[in-house]
């Protein structure tokens, strides 16, 4: 093989001059152009470069590869990135769940005129659902839109971000609804119980997209004025505030009293963990996280064993029972039993109404009945009639407890529902008529006892907290020993065996024992209420053991850890509190080990999934544990990582669309929207199967779509409009096909909402007969496909421009 002669200096100079005259390839310059690698060792010369092939992440010369190979390469890369979106979003979601669990103490005046301290949620459920939780589920789309707007300043406005916002809304409304509809067993209906909030957010969602279309098409075509951007962003706090009003006051906003669907916690300080009002609302975030960790077995899918805080609660089972006529109103006492300390002086027993016309008033008669407690000695008789006003769903029966200084054993009385009817005399069924109320005496003299006979802890909590108290004086030093023992929960499987000595120093009257809980397969909960026992023994001289020297600790699904406990764990010492570095280390251990259960099989699938996600799991493990400092450090770091990832997603999505011949608009509406919404699909289906209502599965769809518009477009619009205003120009956007896609989605979403209304009239938004399920799902999928096809035809000019 002959060696070619070296290039002469004259030829090299001529070549350099010729290359210098060729423009560099950019997102504005295509055709005949050059690409200069950073090292300056050579030049890549393109004969037919396309402007869509320019990206920050491209390696020099990569676009010389055939388009089909580029399409395959970018598609695989995009799939891998979407796995990262799901994993990092999960870390983000865990932090949001901890944040929204926060509680605070407030002073209130009870019905007896006494000033008491109550512990109430910091976040109203509806506000949390449309702010942090909606942002959590929509964060990839919102971040993508903001990042694209910042990167395209002084350049033509990008279309990937806005089209992903619209495409995600269409996917959420049509595809997720279809998946959830067909997920339920034949004949089972599930309905949206928080209907006022749902339909209010639906109205806002329709208005948000109509507003977008007006801005793009009529108010200022192809230009986003600064006032339009500000108004769009300002709609978000208005949306949040009005939704809070609808939740707490219905549509009578001038009323001062609260009538929230999920009431405030009225549990008195020191009452039993199960004695207060349990907030059984679970958001889509809760189920999405569980769904991504692993699907339950078929036998678990419709037993509601993973979503109720109390497996003994009849409330969840009757709501899921398809044999109950949803048109007949019903009332029930929440909880079969209740324990209150004598010193709290009040027992609050909840009565809830479900089903039927929520706007009809209901009258419920009640009274009290002695069991071992004596009326007039242990409690005061409470009887009368509860009046449920239109829209009210929960009311309290308040029984006054008589607090004396005489030691007596624990005693019990019953609260009984005696009658129920609508205000006009119509039928109302009573599903649970009685609740046993145990009055726990706290008058022992110089004794050590468990504060309550039973404690409750969530299976997702890291510890079980058991309270031991000293009564009758605290002048000296006392000690007792404690140990755990099995009941239906097994040591080493469900909890870690604990034993030791509690030392009450002078002045101390309360000690907390923390028993570590172990992670275990959730199907164990379906076997019944898991529990273990704890005993105290060997008191030191000077004190004795009281009647409650043994207690029962119940493990129920979900998490019971409140903000106060989280803070104690985070600020405590590892020996008795939160071990930050130990928990952080566990995150890395979990990241590198495949989540494989031999009983479920699927080894190769588990290994493949681990191979695809281990990098992202390790990256997510860098975020601090969600329980630390109330979740905010994890929230901040996860948000930053997710933002960096969405920048890469934007670049790769554009490259994939370019290689396949897809416009940025169609790439965002379809590929990116589907990829970022898939985790929500799994979570919604999981919620539809496991939650007793349809709220968690579909209740967040409309709120999320609204937040997508007001934040996902409002924030980048304000940033861009301010930037161009400062520079003396205007923010130009090409509405064209994007405006058409918004109009088509608005029309089709009205059809989708109509299907929901029809199904609600038939018994519930989700489920029903298999024929009905399939027909509804077909309608939703047809709407989604029609949306993509019509917008695609318009974008590729197969449909003439109608000026809309």
SVG drawing of the C-alpha trace seen along z (x, -y; Angstrom):
<svg xmlns="http://www.w3.org/2000/svg" viewBox="-90 -49 95 68">
<polyline fill="none" stroke="black" stroke-width="0.4" points="0.0,0.0 1.5,-3.3 1.7,-6.2 0.1,-9.4 2.4,-12.4 2.1,-15.0 -0.1,-18.0 1.9,-21.0 1.8,-24.2 0.0,-26.0 -2.7,-23.3 -3.1,-23.3 -3.5,-27.1 -6.0,-26.9 -7.9,-24.2 -7.9,-26.2 -9.2,-29.2 -12.0,-27.2 -13.1,-25.7 -13.0,-29.1 -15.5,-30.3 -17.9,-27.5 -20.3,-28.5 -20.4,-26.4 -23.4,-24.1 -25.9,-25.5 -29.5,-25.2 -30.0,-28.0 -27.5,-27.1 -27.8,-23.8 -26.9,-22.4 -23.2,-22.8 -21.5,-23.6 -18.7,-22.5 -18.4,-21.2 -15.3,-22.0 -14.4,-19.6 -13.3,-21.3 -9.8,-20.0 -9.2,-21.8 -7.5,-18.7 -9.8,-18.6 -13.0,-19.7 -16.2,-17.7 -17.6,-18.8 -21.3,-18.2 -22.9,-18.4 -26.6,-18.3 -26.7,-19.1 -30.2,-19.6 -30.6,-22.3 -32.5,-19.9 -29.3,-17.8 -27.6,-20.5 -27.5,-19.6 -25.3,-20.4 -24.8,-16.7 -23.7,-15.6 -20.2,-14.2 -18.4,-15.7 -19.3,-13.8 -22.0,-11.6 -24.6,-12.9 -22.6,-11.3 -24.1,-8.0 -27.2,-6.7 -30.5,-8.1 -31.9,-4.7 -28.9,-3.9 -29.2,-7.3 -32.9,-6.7 -32.2,-3.4 -29.4,-4.8 -31.4,-7.8 -34.5,-5.7 -32.5,-3.3 -30.9,-6.3 -34.3,-7.9 -35.7,-4.7 -32.8,-4.6 -33.3,-8.3 -37.0,-7.7 -36.0,-5.0 -33.9,-7.7 -36.9,-10.1 -39.0,-7.4 -36.2,-6.7 -35.3,-10.3 -39.0,-11.2 -39.5,-8.5 -36.9,-10.2 -38.6,-13.5 -42.0,-12.0 -40.7,-10.4 -39.6,-13.9 -43.0,-15.4 -44.8,-12.7 -42.8,-13.5 -43.4,-17.3 -47.1,-16.9 -47.3,-14.7 -46.2,-17.6 -48.4,-18.6 -48.6,-21.6 -50.1,-22.3 -52.8,-25.0 -54.8,-26.3 -58.6,-25.9 -61.6,-26.4 -63.6,-23.1 -67.3,-22.8 -66.9,-23.0 -65.2,-26.4 -61.7,-25.0 -58.6,-26.1 -57.0,-22.9 -54.0,-22.2 -54.8,-20.2 -52.4,-18.7 -53.6,-19.5 -52.1,-18.9 -50.0,-21.8 -51.2,-21.0 -54.9,-20.9 -55.3,-17.8 -56.7,-19.6 -54.0,-22.2 -51.3,-19.6 -52.8,-17.6 -52.7,-20.5 -49.4,-22.0 -46.6,-19.8 -48.2,-16.5 -49.2,-17.8 -45.8,-19.3 -44.3,-16.0 -46.1,-14.1 -45.6,-16.8 -42.1,-17.9 -40.5,-16.4 -42.8,-18.2 -42.5,-21.5 -38.8,-21.4 -38.4,-20.5 -40.5,-23.5 -38.5,-25.9 -35.1,-24.6 -36.0,-24.8 -37.3,-28.4 -34.0,-29.4 -31.8,-27.7 -33.7,-29.3 -33.5,-32.9 -32.4,-35.0 -33.4,-32.1 -36.7,-30.8 -38.9,-29.5 -38.7,-25.8 -41.7,-23.5 -40.7,-20.4 -41.6,-21.9 -45.1,-23.3 -46.1,-20.3 -45.0,-18.0 -47.3,-19.9 -50.3,-19.5 -49.4,-15.9 -49.0,-14.9 -52.5,-16.4 -54.0,-14.4 -52.3,-11.2 -53.3,-11.7 -56.9,-12.3 -57.5,-9.7 -55.0,-6.9 -54.7,-6.8 -58.5,-6.9 -58.8,-4.0 -56.2,-2.0 -57.9,-2.6 -61.4,-1.9 -60.5,1.6 -58.3,2.5 -61.2,3.3 -63.0,6.6 -66.2,7.2 -69.2,5.4 -67.1,3.3 -67.6,-0.5 -65.4,-3.1 -66.4,-6.7 -64.8,-10.0 -65.9,-10.9 -64.3,-14.3 -66.5,-15.3 -66.7,-19.0 -62.9,-19.4 -62.7,-17.1 -65.2,-19.0 -63.8,-22.3 -60.3,-21.3 -61.9,-20.0 -63.4,-23.4 -60.1,-25.0 -58.4,-22.6 -60.8,-23.4 -60.3,-27.1 -56.5,-26.8 -56.5,-25.3 -59.1,-27.7 -56.9,-30.5 -53.9,-29.1 -55.7,-28.9 -57.0,-32.5 -53.5,-33.8 -51.9,-31.9 -54.6,-32.6 -56.6,-35.8 -55.2,-38.0 -51.7,-38.4 -51.1,-35.9 -47.5,-34.5 -46.5,-36.8 -46.5,-36.4 -46.9,-39.8 -45.5,-40.3 -49.0,-40.9 -50.2,-37.6 -47.3,-35.7 -47.9,-37.3 -51.7,-36.6 -51.0,-33.0 -48.7,-32.5 -51.1,-34.4 -53.9,-32.0 -52.0,-29.3 -52.3,-30.9 -55.9,-31.8 -56.5,-28.2 -55.0,-26.9 -57.0,-29.4 -60.3,-28.8 -59.8,-25.0 -59.1,-25.3 -62.4,-27.3 -64.3,-24.7 -62.9,-22.0 -63.4,-23.7 -66.6,-25.7 -68.2,-24.1 -69.4,-26.7 -70.6,-29.1 -67.3,-30.9 -68.7,-33.5 -69.2,-30.9 -66.7,-31.1 -67.1,-27.5 -64.9,-24.8 -66.6,-21.9 -63.6,-20.0 -63.9,-16.6 -60.8,-15.5 -61.3,-17.1 -58.7,-18.4 -57.2,-16.0 -59.2,-16.5 -57.1,-14.0 -56.3,-15.4 -52.7,-15.5 -51.8,-12.2 -54.6,-10.2 -54.1,-6.9 -52.6,-6.8 -55.7,-5.2 -58.1,-7.4 -58.0,-10.4 -59.4,-11.0 -57.5,-8.9 -56.9,-10.7 -57.4,-7.9 -56.7,-10.0 -53.8,-8.7 -52.6,-10.6 -51.4,-9.2 -47.8,-9.8 -48.3,-7.2 -49.5,-4.5 -47.1,-5.5 -44.2,-4.9 -45.5,-1.5 -46.3,-0.5 -42.8,-1.3 -41.4,0.8 -43.3,3.8 -46.7,4.9 -48.8,6.9 -49.9,10.4 -53.4,10.9 -54.8,12.2 -53.9,8.9 -55.3,6.5 -58.8,6.2 -58.6,6.9 -57.7,3.2 -55.0,4.7 -52.4,2.1 -54.4,-1.2 -56.3,-1.2 -54.7,-2.5 -56.7,0.1 -57.3,3.6 -60.1,3.9 -61.9,0.8 -65.2,1.7 -65.2,-1.6 -62.9,-0.6 -64.6,2.8 -68.1,1.3 -66.9,-1.4 -65.3,1.3 -68.4,3.6 -70.1,3.6 -73.3,4.9 -74.1,1.6 -76.4,-0.6 -74.4,-3.9 -77.6,-5.9 -78.8,-5.1 -77.2,-7.4 -75.4,-5.6 -73.8,-6.5 -71.4,-4.7 -69.3,-5.2 -65.6,-5.3 -63.7,-2.7 -64.9,0.3 -63.1,-0.9 -61.5,-3.9 -59.2,-4.6 -59.0,-7.9 -57.1,-9.1 -59.4,-10.1 -57.4,-13.4 -58.4,-14.5 -62.0,-14.9 -63.6,-14.4 -64.0,-11.5 -64.6,-12.4 -66.4,-9.7 -66.7,-10.3 -69.8,-9.7 -69.4,-9.7 -72.0,-9.8 -71.2,-8.2 -73.0,-7.5 -76.3,-9.1 -77.0,-12.8 -74.4,-14.7 -76.5,-17.9 -79.4,-16.3 -79.5,-17.0 -79.3,-13.9 -80.5,-13.4 -78.7,-10.8 -79.8,-9.9 -77.3,-8.7 -77.0,-7.8 -74.5,-6.1 -74.8,-2.8 -72.9,-1.5 -70.7,1.6 -68.3,1.5 -68.3,-2.3 -71.1,-4.0 -72.9,-7.0 -72.6,-9.9 -69.5,-8.5 -67.1,-7.8 -68.8,-9.8 -71.7,-12.1 -74.5,-10.9 -74.5,-12.3 -77.5,-11.7 -79.4,-13.6 -79.4,-14.1 -76.5,-15.0 -77.6,-17.2 -75.5,-16.7 -75.9,-19.9 -75.8,-19.6 -72.2,-18.8 -71.1,-17.8 -69.5,-14.3 -68.1,-13.9 -69.4,-15.1 -68.4,-14.4 -70.2,-12.9 -68.5,-14.5 -68.8,-12.6 -67.6,-14.4 -65.3,-12.2 -65.3,-12.7 -61.7,-13.1 -61.3,-12.3 -58.4,-11.7 -59.5,-8.2 -57.8,-5.2 -60.1,-2.8 -59.5,-0.1 -60.1,-1.0 -63.8,-1.0 -65.8,-0.9 -69.0,-2.4 -70.6,-2.3 -71.7,-5.1 -74.7,-3.8 -76.4,-5.2 -80.2,-4.8 -81.7,-6.2 -80.9,-7.8 -83.1,-9.5 -82.9,-12.3 -84.4,-15.6 -87.4,-14.9 -87.9,-11.4 -86.0,-9.4 -84.1,-6.1 -80.6,-6.2 -78.8,-2.9 -76.6,-2.5 -73.5,-0.4 -71.8,-0.5 -74.0,-1.2 -71.7,-1.0 -68.2,-2.0 -66.6,-0.8 -64.9,-3.7 -62.4,-2.7 -61.5,-5.2 -57.9,-4.8 -57.4,-5.8 -54.3,-7.8 -54.6,-8.1 -52.3,-5.3 -50.0,-6.2 -46.2,-5.8 -46.6,-3.2 -45.0,-2.6 -47.4,-1.5 -47.8,-1.6 -49.6,-4.8 -52.2,-2.9 -53.1,0.8 -52.4,0.7 -50.3,-1.3 -50.4,-1.5 -47.5,-1.9 -47.3,-2.0 -45.5,0.8 -43.5,-1.9 -42.3,-3.6 -38.7,-2.9 -39.7,-2.5 -42.6,-1.7 -42.9,-4.1 -44.3,-2.7 -44.8,-5.2 -44.2,-4.2 -45.3,-6.6 -44.6,-7.0 -47.5,-8.2 -48.0,-9.3 -45.0,-11.4 -41.5,-11.9 -39.3,-12.8 -37.0,-9.8 -35.2,-7.7 -37.0,-4.5 -36.1,-1.8 -38.0,1.0 -37.0,3.5 -38.8,4.1 -38.8,6.7 -40.7,7.6 -42.3,10.9 -44.0,12.3 -47.7,12.4 -48.9,12.5 -45.8,10.5 -42.5,12.4 -39.2,11.2 -36.6,10.9 -39.2,10.8 -41.4,7.9 -39.6,6.2 -36.3,6.3 -36.3,7.8 -35.8,5.1 -35.1,5.2 -33.4,3.1 -33.9,0.8 -35.8,-2.4 -34.5,-4.8 -36.8,-7.6 -34.6,-10.4 -35.9,-12.8 -38.8,-14.8 -39.3,-12.5 -42.7,-11.0 -42.6,-9.7 -40.3,-7.5 -40.5,-6.4 -39.2,-3.0 -38.4,-2.7 -38.6,0.7 -37.0,0.9 -39.3,2.3 -38.1,4.4 -39.1,4.2 -41.2,7.2 -43.4,8.3 -46.7,6.5 -48.7,9.6 -48.1,10.5 -50.6,7.8 -53.3,9.6 -53.1,12.4 -54.7,10.2 -53.6,7.5 -49.9,8.0 -49.0,7.3 -46.3,7.9 -46.4,7.5 -44.2,5.5 -43.9,6.1 -42.3,4.3 -41.0,6.0 -38.6,5.8 -39.4,2.4 -36.8,0.9 -37.7,0.3 -39.9,-2.6 -42.3,-2.0 -44.6,0.8 -46.1,1.9 -49.6,0.8 -52.3,2.8 -51.0,2.1 -47.7,3.9 -48.2,5.4 -49.3,3.6 -50.0,4.6 -48.3,2.9 -50.3,3.3 -48.6,3.0 -50.9,1.6 -50.3,0.6 -49.0,-2.8 -47.1,-5.2 -48.1,-6.6 -45.0,-8.8 -46.0,-12.4 -43.9,-15.5 -43.2,-15.6 -41.9,-12.1 -39.9,-12.7 -38.2,-15.6 -37.4,-13.6 -35.8,-10.9 -33.8,-13.4 -32.4,-15.3 -31.9,-12.4 -29.0,-10.2 -28.6,-6.9 -29.1,-4.9 -32.6,-6.2 -33.4,-8.3 -32.7,-8.9 -29.4,-7.5 -28.8,-9.7 -25.6,-8.0 -27.0,-4.6 -30.2,-5.4 -28.1,-7.0 -25.9,-3.9 -29.1,-1.7 -30.1,-3.7 -26.9,-2.7 -27.3,0.9 -30.8,0.9 -29.7,-0.7 -27.1,2.0 -29.1,5.0 -31.9,6.3 -35.4,6.2 -35.9,9.9 -38.4,12.1 -37.9,15.9 -41.5,16.6 -42.7,14.3 -40.1,15.5 -39.0,13.4 -35.3,13.5 -34.2,12.5 -36.7,9.6 -35.5,8.4 -31.9,8.5 -32.6,6.7 -34.5,4.0 -31.7,3.6 -29.1,3.4 -31.1,0.6 -31.7,-1.4 -28.7,-0.8 -27.0,-4.0 -30.1,-6.0 -30.6,-4.3 -27.1,-5.2 -27.6,-8.7 -30.9,-8.9 -29.1,-7.4 -27.0,-10.6 -30.1,-12.5 -30.4,-12.7 -33.0,-10.3 -36.5,-11.8 -37.2,-11.6 -34.3,-13.9 -35.1,-17.6 -38.7,-17.2 -37.9,-16.1 -36.7,-19.5 -33.0,-18.6 -34.1,-15.5 -36.7,-17.6 -34.1,-20.2 -31.4,-17.8 -33.8,-15.5 -35.3,-18.6 -31.8,-19.7 -30.9,-16.2 -34.2,-15.9 -33.7,-19.2 -30.3,-18.2 -31.8,-15.0 -34.6,-16.8 -32.1,-18.9 -30.6,-15.7 -34.0,-14.3 -34.8,-17.5 -31.7,-17.2 -32.1,-13.4 -35.8,-13.8 -35.0,-16.4 -32.3,-14.2 -34.6,-11.2 -37.4,-13.2 -34.9,-14.6 -33.6,-11.2 -37.2,-9.9 -38.5,-12.9 -40.8,-13.9 -41.3,-17.6 -40.5,-18.9 -44.2,-19.4 -45.2,-15.7 -42.2,-14.4 -43.3,-16.3 -47.0,-15.4 -46.3,-11.7 -42.9,-10.3 -41.8,-12.6 -45.3,-12.9 -45.7,-9.2 -42.2,-8.6 -42.7,-11.2 -46.2,-10.0 -45.6,-6.2 -44.8,-6.2 -48.2,-7.9 -49.9,-5.3 -48.6,-2.5 -49.4,-4.4 -52.9,-5.3 -53.7,-1.6 -52.3,-0.5 -54.4,-3.1 -57.5,-2.1 -57.0,1.5 -56.1,0.8 -57.8,-2.5 -61.5,-2.2 -62.4,-5.2 -61.4,-6.6 -59.9,-9.8 -56.3,-8.6 -56.4,-7.1 -58.0,-9.9 -58.7,-12.7 -55.3,-14.3 -55.5,-14.3 -57.4,-17.6 -55.4,-19.3 -52.1,-18.1 -53.1,-19.3 -54.0,-22.7 -50.7,-23.0 -48.9,-22.0 -50.3,-24.9 -50.1,-27.6 -46.6,-26.6 -45.2,-24.7 -46.0,-27.5 -46.5,-30.4 -43.0,-30.3 -41.1,-30.0 -43.4,-32.7 -42.6,-35.1 -38.8,-34.4 -38.8,-34.9 -41.2,-37.8 -39.2,-39.7 -35.9,-39.0 -37.2,-40.3 -38.9,-43.3 -35.6,-44.3 -33.9,-44.0 -36.5,-46.2 -38.1,-43.5 -40.9,-41.0 -41.2,-37.3 -42.2,-35.6 -43.6,-32.2 -45.0,-30.3 -48.5,-29.3 -49.5,-27.4 -49.8,-23.7 -49.5,-24.2 -52.6,-26.4 -54.4,-23.8 -53.4,-21.0 -54.8,-23.0 -58.1,-23.5 -58.4,-19.8 -57.5,-18.8 -60.1,-21.2 -62.8,-19.7 -61.9,-16.1 -61.4,-16.7 -65.0,-17.9 -66.0,-14.5 -63.9,-12.7 -65.5,-14.7 -68.9,-13.8 -68.0,-10.1 -67.0,-10.6 -70.4,-12.2 -72.3,-9.4 -70.3,-6.7 -70.8,-8.5 -74.5,-8.4 -74.2,-4.6 -72.5,-4.0 -68.9,-5.2 -66.3,-6.8 -64.2,-3.6 -65.2,0.0 -68.7,1.5 -69.4,4.4 -66.7,5.6 -68.7,4.5 -69.1,1.0 -65.4,0.9 -64.3,1.8 -66.7,-0.6 -65.5,-3.5 -61.9,-2.6 -62.4,-2.5 -63.9,-5.9 -61.0,-7.4 -58.3,-5.7 -60.2,-6.8 -60.1,-10.4 -56.3,-10.2 -55.6,-8.7 -57.8,-11.2 -55.9,-14.0 -52.5,-12.7 -53.7,-12.0 -55.5,-15.3 -52.6,-17.3 -50.1,-15.3 -52.1,-15.8 -52.3,-19.6 -48.7,-19.8 -47.6,-18.1 -50.0,-20.3 -52.4,-17.6 -55.2,-19.7 -55.5,-23.2 -54.8,-26.1 -58.2,-27.3 -56.8,-30.2 -57.4,-28.5"/>
</svg>
